[in-house]
Amino acid sequence: MDSSEGAARGGFTCELCDLSSPYTFHGQKPPNTRGIVLLEECYGMQDPFSPEKEKFLVLGSKCCVCNKTVCAGTECSLFYTKRFCLPCVREHLDQFPEQIQTELAKKKSAQKT
């Protein structure tokens, strides 16, 4: 077994909410997994709540528009074919499908109440 397996490769910090965590992999292929290829280059870590080595958590990725590092939390980003930070989604909302526009409008009105 590689002694660096599961060791932190660096620190991930969301530029919107300041969520910080060490990450153990960056890319589309999490370590210790078979046949899993993620749809984005993301930062991730081995799931600290699971003893199984193939379990992992995606922390976040880079926004494909502005290149900010953002977490996968729904308050900070949206994945629709690629990762978008919410400020970029709002700025280009008319370019997203109607369903996404509707969901974001619902979320926005729920936050106001």
Beta strands, then each sheet from edge to edge (+ up, - down):
strand 1: 10-13
strand 2: 20-23
strand 3: 25-27
strand 4: 42-46
strand 5: 56-62
strand 6: 69-71
strand 7: 77-79
strand 8: 83-85
sheet 1: 1+ 2-
sheet 2: 3+ 4- 5+ 6-
sheet 3: 7+ 8-
end
